[in-house]
Amino acid sequence: MNSSMNNPTQVKENPPQAKEKPLVLFIDDETKVLQVAKKMLEHANYDLMTFNNAEEALAIVEKRAVAVVVSDNRMPKMKGLDFFEKIKVISPMTVRILTTAYYDESLVGEIVNKGEVFRFLKKPLDFGLAKSTIMLGLEHYKKDIVAAEKATLFEKMIRTLAQFRQKCETLTTEVGHLKK
């Protein structure tokens, strides 16, 4: 298991390269849903991988930049929301979309309280809506990547400015000593 799983403060920061298509993962324990998803959710703007369990998908999130994850909530071994919590630690910018046929007030409360979900899709899935929701998720992901890059550049500018200011103060002091 990746060390980032053991250390929640260690976050994977490797957004996709400019020419690389973003990666979308679709997880559901129902084989028929996965088969339909493979056909209906294919798109030229992203690569799609499907899994019948969260553990295999989590291994991909640990190794690669993943833009969007669409996951069923009720699955054996690991609930979708628990899966999303782990993704948030490993890859906080990954957009998470939850699907479920079992919609109730306690689930809504859990979604709101944990804040792990970008969108919620009710099953049986409308794959047209799922595809458009994935596209919205990709836009959200791209905006987050750009914002993170801008923040990094801004921090670098601030450090450079501080170094420049320090050198100016040093030179001013040296010039003052030369005048005496």
N, C-alpha and C positions, 0 to 999 in steps of 0.2 A: 504494500500500500504506500502511496505517495506520502512523503513527510508532511505535506501541507494538510493532510487529513488529521495528523496528530498534533499539529501546531496551528490553532485557529488564527494566529496573527500572521502566519505566512500565507500570502495570497498569490495565486498564479496571475502574472501580468504579461500575457503574450497574445495580444490581439492579432487577428489574421493579417497577413501581408497584403499590400494594396491590390495585387492581382489575384489573390486567393479568394475563392468564393466562400461566403460564410457557411458555417455548418449548423444544421438544424437536426436535433434528435427527437424522435417520436417513440414514446414508450407506452405499451399497453400489453397486458397479459393475455388478451384475446387474439388468437392467430388470425381470425377473419378480419378484425379491425386493422391489424398490421398489414395484411395483404391489400386491403382497399386503400389504406394510407399510402403505401408505396406507389400505387398507381395514381391516386388523386392529388397527392401533395407534391409530386415532382415539379420542379420549377427551374428555369434557366438561371435564376439569380442566386440560388443556394444549393448546397449539397445536402441530401437527406439520408440519414441513417435511422433504421428502426430496430427496436429491441423489445423482447418480451419480458424483461425484468430490469429493475432500476440498477442493480449491481453492475451489470455489463455496461450500461450507459454511463454510470459514474466513473468507470475505468477510462472511458473516452474523455470525459470532462477533465480528468486528472492529467491527461496527456496532450490534449489539443484545445485550441480556442473554440468554444462553442457559443454561437450567437443566441440561439433560441432552443429551449427544451419544452416539448409538449408531452405531458405525462398524465396518465390516468391516476386517480387518487387511490382507488381500492385495488391493490395488487397484493399477491402473497409476498411475504418476507418484509417488504418496506412500502409504507404508504407514500403516495405522491408528495404530500406536504413534508414528510420526513426527508425524502429524497431532495426536495427543493432546499431544505435547510442546509444539507450537506453541500449542495451546489453553490449556495450563497457564500459559504466559507471558502471554497476552492476557487470559484470564478464569479465574483460578485456582480459583474456586468452582464452575465448571461441572463437573458430574459426568460422568465418561467411562465408557462401557460398550463393551467390545470383543466383536465377533463374528468367528468364523473357522471354516472347515471343516478347517483345517490346524493341528491341535493337536499340539504336540510339546514335548519338554523344553526346547529352546532358547527357544521362545516363552514358556514359563512363567518361565524365568530372566530373560528380557528384561522381562516384566511386573513381576516381583518387584523386579528391580534398578532399574528406572526409576520404579516406584511411580505409574504414570500411570493405573491402571485401578481403577474402583470395583467392577465385576463383569465376568465373562467369560461369554459365551453361545456354545455350540457350534452350528455349522450342520450340518444344516438347522435353521433356527430353529423353536422352539416359540413361536409368537407370543403365546400365553397367558402363558408364562413371561417373554417379552420385555416384555409390558405390565406385569406385576407388578414386574419388575425396574426398569422406568422409574418406576413409582410409588414404589418404595423410593428410587430416585435423587432423585426430586423431594423426598421427605421429608428426605433427607440435605442437599440443596441449601438447603431452607428453614431447616434447623437452622443451617447455616453462615452464611446471611444474617443470621439473628437473632443469632448469636454475634458476627458482625462489627459489627452495629449496637450491641450491648451494649458491646463493646470500645471503640467510638468514643465512646459516651456516658460510659463510665468515664473515658477519657482526658480528655474535656472537663470532667468533674467534678473530676478531679485538678488540671487547669490552673486552674479557677475557685477551687478550694480554696487553691492556692498563691498566687493573686492576692489572695484574701481574707486569708490569713495575712500577706502582705506589707503590706497596708493596715493590718491590726491592729497590726503591729510599728511602722509609721510613726506611727500615731495614738498608740500608747503612748509612743513617743519624744517626740512633740510635747507630750503631756500632761505628761510628766516635765520638759520644759523650761519649761512654763508654771508648774509648782509652784515652781520655783526663783526 
